[in-house]
Amino acid sequence: MKKPSSRIREEIARLQDQLKQAETREAERIGRIALKASLGNIEIDEAELQAAFEDIAKRFRGGKGAAIGKKDLGDGRTASASSATQSPGSDAGASSEA
């Protein structure tokens, strides 16, 4: 038996509400992590920040880089070790610009 259009609309509305709640939870989670990493006080264009997040997403989805957060630089150091010593005023995102 086919559903009437009113019931389909109700189901769509319910699913949209669930989607909104899920997106809110995800945004709050990412926001908490970003604040813990001190990203809240970095002055960066939103487009650049989004591009950096997209690079991170690719890395953890297997697109590029190591998924464990440490990339071997070939000189006995890891990328996470070298980035920890980077000065706050340096341009860390310059290499990700296209």
Contacts in CASP RR format, 6 or more apart in sequence:
PFRMAT RR
TARGET T0000
AUTHOR 0000-0000-0000
METHOD contacts of the structure
MODEL  1
MKKPSSRIREEIARLQDQLKQAETREAERIGRIALKASLGNIEIDEAELQ
AAFEDIAKRFRGGKGAAIGKKDLGDGRTASASSATQSPGSDAGASSEA
3 11 0 8 1.000
34 40 0 8 1.000
39 49 0 8 1.000
48 93 0 8 1.000
48 96 0 8 1.000
48 97 0 8 1.000
51 96 0 8 1.000
51 97 0 8 1.000
51 98 0 8 1.000
52 93 0 8 1.000
52 96 0 8 1.000
55 96 0 8 1.000
58 64 0 8 1.000
59 65 0 8 1.000
59 66 0 8 1.000
59 67 0 8 1.000
59 69 0 8 1.000
60 67 0 8 1.000
65 71 0 8 1.000
66 72 0 8 1.000
69 79 0 8 1.000
69 80 0 8 1.000
70 78 0 8 1.000
70 79 0 8 1.000
70 80 0 8 1.000
70 81 0 8 1.000
71 78 0 8 1.000
71 79 0 8 1.000
71 80 0 8 1.000
72 78 0 8 1.000
72 79 0 8 1.000
73 79 0 8 1.000
73 82 0 8 1.000
83 92 0 8 1.000
86 92 0 8 1.000
END
